[in-house]
Amino acid sequence: MATKDHLDGTHLNDKGKTVFGRMVADQLIRTQVDLGPDVKVSRRSS
């Protein structure tokens, strides 16, 4: 849990980067459909 004096870097660890990046990519292709074919899917296992 993030507090005023502590930065929550959850999205910066290896698993967090994958999850957060996918969320951003999914939202991007929903709003900018023409970019969809250019978004690459990571095949990394969790």
C-alpha positions, 0 to 999 in steps of 0.5 A: 500500500502506497503512503505519502512517504513511500512510492508504490513501484509495483508496476516497475517490477518484472511482472508489474511491467508486463501487466501494466504494459499490456493494460496500456497497449489494450487501451491504446488499440481500443482508442487508436484502432489503426495502431492495433496491427503494430502492437506486439504480443509478448509471449513471456510466461508469468 
